């Protein structure tokens, strides 16, 4: 399977590396590859420059958002939530049409300082906005309620815990679940919340997640829903 991961930050790198380790052909999308590769300073999260990371992942190519989306049979949006629509517009609606688009981003708003708030929130979600803006894409919201390391290595958190999926397309959600299982998630650890409007719920977990990070002092934690039962 050819995957395009949009975003060169922690989540994008982690997901791309995991997909490559599973034998998929992976490209990472960025707005300007030359600029991304020319950076020599750590990013805002303290990650090493992308060029340094790329040396250790020679099978993963860096392309523009548009070229990456054209190449990928499936798309993962791992861009910063505030920039997601712009990044996907740069990827191009035609390149997204008919493809499964897994959205792991969160609409964090840092304009009022720390901790960030959410925009949109309550009556809308980033997942919904992406689906409305790109109606031909098959959007599935998932993996946005945990640290990126836990996304692809759920055993980092001991015991039972859960990951959520939201989306209008049942087949796209089923494909997303298969990928989650490949990452190590047990099937009964995946909770299907329903259509894409339910993405509001997991996005609104982020303020709680951020405060738990502050209280615990680490990010190797996740949510366990006691009494959860699979549908059907």
TORKOL-4160 file (C-alpha; in steps of 0.2 Angstrom, whole numbers, padded with zeros to 4 digits, m for minus):
232
<pt num="1" X="0000" Y="0000" Z="0000"/>
<pt num="2" X="0006" Y="0017" Z="m0004"/>
<pt num="3" X="0004" Y="0030" Z="0010"/>
<pt num="4" X="0006" Y="0049" Z="0010"/>
<pt num="5" X="0009" Y="0056" Z="0028"/>
<pt num="6" X="0006" Y="0075" Z="0028"/>
<pt num="7" X="0016" Y="0084" Z="0041"/>
<pt num="8" X="0035" Y="0082" Z="0046"/>
<pt num="9" X="0033" Y="0084" Z="0065"/>
<pt num="10" X="0033" Y="0071" Z="0078"/>
<pt num="11" X="0017" Y="0063" Z="0073"/>
<pt num="12" X="0021" Y="0063" Z="0055"/>
<pt num="13" X="0038" Y="0055" Z="0057"/>
<pt num="14" X="0032" Y="0042" Z="0070"/>
<pt num="15" X="0017" Y="0037" Z="0058"/>
<pt num="16" X="0028" Y="0037" Z="0043"/>
<pt num="17" X="0042" Y="0026" Z="0051"/>
<pt num="18" X="0029" Y="0014" Z="0058"/>
<pt num="19" X="0020" Y="0012" Z="0041"/>
<pt num="20" X="0037" Y="0009" Z="0032"/>
<pt num="21" X="0042" Y="m0004" Z="0045"/>
<pt num="22" X="0026" Y="m0013" Z="0041"/>
<pt num="23" X="0032" Y="m0014" Z="0023"/>
<pt num="24" X="0021" Y="0000" Z="0015"/>
<pt num="25" X="0028" Y="0013" Z="0003"/>
<pt num="26" X="0028" Y="0029" Z="0012"/>
<pt num="27" X="0031" Y="0047" Z="0007"/>
<pt num="28" X="0030" Y="0062" Z="0018"/>
<pt num="29" X="0022" Y="0078" Z="0012"/>
<pt num="30" X="0027" Y="0096" Z="0016"/>
<pt num="31" X="0024" Y="0113" Z="0009"/>
<pt num="32" X="0042" Y="0116" Z="0003"/>
<pt num="33" X="0054" Y="0101" Z="0003"/>
<pt num="34" X="0069" Y="0112" Z="0000"/>
<pt num="35" X="0065" Y="0123" Z="0015"/>
<pt num="36" X="0061" Y="0108" Z="0026"/>
<pt num="37" X="0078" Y="0099" Z="0022"/>
<pt num="38" X="0088" Y="0115" Z="0024"/>
<pt num="39" X="0083" Y="0118" Z="0042"/>
<pt num="40" X="0097" Y="0115" Z="0054"/>
<pt num="41" X="0089" Y="0119" Z="0071"/>
<pt num="42" X="0077" Y="0108" Z="0081"/>
<pt num="43" X="0058" Y="0112" Z="0078"/>
<pt num="44" X="0047" Y="0119" Z="0091"/>
<pt num="45" X="0045" Y="0102" Z="0100"/>
<pt num="46" X="0063" Y="0099" Z="0101"/>
<pt num="47" X="0064" Y="0087" Z="0087"/>
<pt num="48" X="0080" Y="0085" Z="0077"/>
<pt num="49" X="0080" Y="0093" Z="0060"/>
<pt num="50" X="0070" Y="0083" Z="0047"/>
<pt num="51" X="0086" Y="0080" Z="0036"/>
<pt num="52" X="0094" Y="0072" Z="0051"/>
<pt num="53" X="0079" Y="0061" Z="0054"/>
<pt num="54" X="0078" Y="0057" Z="0035"/>
<pt num="55" X="0096" Y="0050" Z="0035"/>
<pt num="56" X="0090" Y="0036" Z="0046"/>
<pt num="57" X="0074" Y="0033" Z="0036"/>
<pt num="58" X="0081" Y="0032" Z="0018"/>
<pt num="59" X="0065" Y="0023" Z="0011"/>
<pt num="60" X="0054" Y="0037" Z="0016"/>
<pt num="61" X="0054" Y="0051" Z="0003"/>
<pt num="62" X="0050" Y="0069" Z="0006"/>
<pt num="63" X="0038" Y="0078" Z="m0007"/>
<pt num="64" X="0027" Y="0093" Z="m0009"/>
<pt num="65" X="0009" Y="0090" Z="m0001"/>
<pt num="66" X="0002" Y="0089" Z="m0019"/>
<pt num="67" X="0015" Y="0076" Z="m0025"/>
<pt num="68" X="0013" Y="0066" Z="m0009"/>
<pt num="69" X="m0006" Y="0066" Z="m0010"/>
<pt num="70" X="m0005" Y="0061" Z="m0029"/>
<pt num="71" X="0007" Y="0046" Z="m0024"/>
<pt num="72" X="m0003" Y="0040" Z="m0009"/>
<pt num="73" X="m0017" Y="0027" Z="m0010"/>
<pt num="74" X="m0021" Y="0032" Z="0007"/>
<pt num="75" X="m0018" Y="0049" Z="0016"/>
<pt num="76" X="m0014" Y="0053" Z="0034"/>
<pt num="77" X="m0016" Y="0071" Z="0040"/>
<pt num="78" X="m0003" Y="0073" Z="0054"/>
<pt num="79" X="m0001" Y="0092" Z="0051"/>
<pt num="80" X="m0004" Y="0105" Z="0065"/>
<pt num="81" X="m0023" Y="0107" Z="0066"/>
<pt num="82" X="m0023" Y="0125" Z="0063"/>
<pt num="83" X="m0014" Y="0122" Z="0046"/>
<pt num="84" X="m0023" Y="0106" Z="0041"/>
<pt num="85" X="m0036" Y="0114" Z="0029"/>
<pt num="86" X="m0022" Y="0124" Z="0021"/>
<pt num="87" X="m0011" Y="0109" Z="0019"/>
<pt num="88" X="m0025" Y="0098" Z="0012"/>
<pt num="89" X="m0029" Y="0112" Z="0000"/>
<pt num="90" X="m0011" Y="0112" Z="m0006"/>
<pt num="91" X="m0013" Y="0093" Z="m0008"/>
<pt num="92" X="m0027" Y="0096" Z="m0019"/>
<pt num="93" X="m0045" Y="0090" Z="m0019"/>
<pt num="94" X="m0043" Y="0080" Z="m0035"/>
<pt num="95" X="m0028" Y="0071" Z="m0026"/>
<pt num="96" X="m0039" Y="0066" Z="m0011"/>
<pt num="97" X="m0055" Y="0062" Z="m0021"/>
<pt num="98" X="m0060" Y="0044" Z="m0017"/>
<pt num="99" X="m0046" Y="0041" Z="m0005"/>
<pt num="100" X="m0046" Y="0036" Z="0014"/>
<pt num="101" X="m0040" Y="0051" Z="0023"/>
<pt num="102" X="m0035" Y="0047" Z="0041"/>
<pt num="103" X="m0036" Y="0063" Z="0052"/>
<pt num="104" X="m0025" Y="0062" Z="0068"/>
<pt num="105" X="m0024" Y="0081" Z="0070"/>
<pt num="106" X="m0031" Y="0092" Z="0083"/>
<pt num="107" X="m0038" Y="0110" Z="0081"/>
<pt num="108" X="m0027" Y="0117" Z="0095"/>
<pt num="109" X="m0028" Y="0136" Z="0096"/>
<pt num="110" X="m0012" Y="0145" Z="0103"/>
<pt num="111" X="m0018" Y="0163" Z="0100"/>
<pt num="112" X="m0022" Y="0165" Z="0119"/>
<pt num="113" X="m0007" Y="0157" Z="0125"/>
<pt num="114" X="m0004" Y="0141" Z="0135"/>
<pt num="115" X="m0013" Y="0129" Z="0137"/>
<pt num="116" X="m0021" Y="0130" Z="0120"/>
<pt num="117" X="m0040" Y="0130" Z="0117"/>
<pt num="118" X="m0049" Y="0122" Z="0103"/>
<pt num="119" X="m0056" Y="0130" Z="0087"/>
<pt num="120" X="m0068" Y="0123" Z="0081"/>
<pt num="121" X="m0076" Y="0116" Z="0096"/>
<pt num="122" X="m0093" Y="0110" Z="0103"/>
<pt num="123" X="m0104" Y="0112" Z="0087"/>
<pt num="124" X="m0090" Y="0108" Z="0075"/>
<pt num="125" X="m0074" Y="0098" Z="0073"/>
<pt num="126" X="m0059" Y="0098" Z="0063"/>
<pt num="127" X="m0063" Y="0081" Z="0056"/>
<pt num="128" X="m0080" Y="0088" Z="0050"/>
<pt num="129" X="m0072" Y="0103" Z="0042"/>
<pt num="130" X="m0061" Y="0092" Z="0032"/>
<pt num="131" X="m0075" Y="0081" Z="0027"/>
<pt num="132" X="m0086" Y="0096" Z="0022"/>
<pt num="133" X="m0071" Y="0104" Z="0013"/>
<pt num="134" X="m0066" Y="0089" Z="0003"/>
<pt num="135" X="m0082" Y="0079" Z="0001"/>
<pt num="136" X="m0074" Y="0067" Z="m0011"/>
<pt num="137" X="m0062" Y="0061" Z="0003"/>
<pt num="138" X="m0067" Y="0047" Z="0015"/>
<pt num="139" X="m0062" Y="0055" Z="0031"/>
<pt num="140" X="m0059" Y="0045" Z="0047"/>
<pt num="141" X="m0054" Y="0053" Z="0063"/>
<pt num="142" X="m0043" Y="0042" Z="0074"/>
<pt num="143" X="m0027" Y="0042" Z="0085"/>
<pt num="144" X="m0029" Y="0060" Z="0090"/>
<pt num="145" X="m0031" Y="0056" Z="0109"/>
<pt num="146" X="m0014" Y="0050" Z="0113"/>
<pt num="147" X="0005" Y="0054" Z="0111"/>
<pt num="148" X="0012" Y="0050" Z="0094"/>
<pt num="149" X="0023" Y="0036" Z="0102"/>
<pt num="150" X="0007" Y="0027" Z="0109"/>
<pt num="151" X="m0002" Y="0029" Z="0092"/>
<pt num="152" X="0010" Y="0016" Z="0084"/>
<pt num="153" X="0015" Y="0007" Z="0100"/>
<pt num="154" X="0000" Y="0005" Z="0111"/>
<pt num="155" X="0009" Y="m0008" Z="0123"/>
<pt num="156" X="0019" Y="0008" Z="0130"/>
<pt num="157" X="0003" Y="0010" Z="0141"/>
<pt num="158" X="0001" Y="m0006" Z="0152"/>
<pt num="159" X="m0016" Y="m0014" Z="0153"/>
<pt num="160" X="m0032" Y="m0011" Z="0142"/>
<pt num="161" X="m0035" Y="0006" Z="0134"/>
<pt num="162" X="m0044" Y="0013" Z="0119"/>
<pt num="163" X="m0043" Y="0022" Z="0102"/>
<pt num="164" X="m0058" Y="0029" Z="0094"/>
<pt num="165" X="m0064" Y="0030" Z="0075"/>
<pt num="166" X="m0077" Y="0042" Z="0068"/>
<pt num="167" X="m0082" Y="0043" Z="0050"/>
<pt num="168" X="m0096" Y="0043" Z="0038"/>
<pt num="169" X="m0089" Y="0029" Z="0027"/>
<pt num="170" X="m0091" Y="0011" Z="0035"/>
<pt num="171" X="m0078" Y="0004" Z="0023"/>
<pt num="172" X="m0065" Y="0017" Z="0027"/>
<pt num="173" X="m0067" Y="0015" Z="0045"/>
<pt num="174" X="m0065" Y="m0004" Z="0043"/>
<pt num="175" X="m0049" Y="0000" Z="0034"/>
<pt num="176" X="m0043" Y="0011" Z="0048"/>
<pt num="177" X="m0047" Y="m0002" Z="0061"/>
<pt num="178" X="m0036" Y="m0014" Z="0051"/>
<pt num="179" X="m0022" Y="m0002" Z="0051"/>
<pt num="180" X="m0024" Y="0001" Z="0070"/>
<pt num="181" X="m0023" Y="m0018" Z="0072"/>
<pt num="182" X="m0007" Y="m0018" Z="0062"/>
<pt num="183" X="0000" Y="m0005" Z="0074"/>
<pt num="184" X="m0004" Y="m0017" Z="0088"/>
<pt num="185" X="m0021" Y="m0011" Z="0094"/>
<pt num="186" X="m0032" Y="m0026" Z="0099"/>
<pt num="187" X="m0049" Y="m0025" Z="0090"/>
<pt num="188" X="m0059" Y="m0024" Z="0106"/>
<pt num="189" X="m0048" Y="m0009" Z="0110"/>
<pt num="190" X="m0056" Y="0001" Z="0095"/>
<pt num="191" X="m0072" Y="0010" Z="0099"/>
<pt num="192" X="m0082" Y="0016" Z="0083"/>
<pt num="193" X="m0091" Y="0032" Z="0089"/>
<pt num="194" X="m0101" Y="0034" Z="0074"/>
<pt num="195" X="m0102" Y="0047" Z="0060"/>
<pt num="196" X="m0089" Y="0061" Z="0057"/>
<pt num="197" X="m0099" Y="0073" Z="0069"/>
<pt num="198" X="m0094" Y="0062" Z="0083"/>
<pt num="199" X="m0076" Y="0068" Z="0080"/>
<pt num="200" X="m0081" Y="0082" Z="0091"/>
<pt num="201" X="m0079" Y="0071" Z="0106"/>
<pt num="202" X="m0061" Y="0064" Z="0104"/>
<pt num="203" X="m0055" Y="0082" Z="0099"/>
<pt num="204" X="m0063" Y="0089" Z="0115"/>
<pt num="205" X="m0053" Y="0076" Z="0125"/>
<pt num="206" X="m0037" Y="0086" Z="0121"/>
<pt num="207" X="m0039" Y="0099" Z="0135"/>
<pt num="208" X="m0040" Y="0085" Z="0147"/>
<pt num="209" X="m0026" Y="0076" Z="0139"/>
<pt num="210" X="m0015" Y="0091" Z="0141"/>
<pt num="211" X="m0019" Y="0093" Z="0159"/>
<pt num="212" X="m0015" Y="0075" Z="0163"/>
<pt num="213" X="0002" Y="0077" Z="0154"/>
<pt num="214" X="0005" Y="0092" Z="0166"/>
<pt num="215" X="m0001" Y="0082" Z="0181"/>
<pt num="216" X="0008" Y="0066" Z="0177"/>
<pt num="217" X="0024" Y="0073" Z="0170"/>
<pt num="218" X="0024" Y="0061" Z="0155"/>
<pt num="219" X="0014" Y="0056" Z="0140"/>
<pt num="220" X="0014" Y="0037" Z="0141"/>
<pt num="221" X="m0004" Y="0036" Z="0146"/>
<pt num="222" X="m0021" Y="0034" Z="0137"/>
<pt num="223" X="m0040" Y="0033" Z="0140"/>
<pt num="224" X="m0048" Y="0017" Z="0146"/>
<pt num="225" X="m0067" Y="0016" Z="0144"/>
<pt num="226" X="m0073" Y="0004" Z="0158"/>
<pt num="227" X="m0088" Y="m0007" Z="0152"/>
<pt num="228" X="m0085" Y="m0003" Z="0133"/>
<pt num="229" X="m0093" Y="m0016" Z="0121"/>
<pt num="230" X="m0091" Y="m0017" Z="0103"/>
<pt num="231" X="m0106" Y="m0013" Z="0092"/>
<pt num="232" X="m0116" Y="m0027" Z="0085"/>
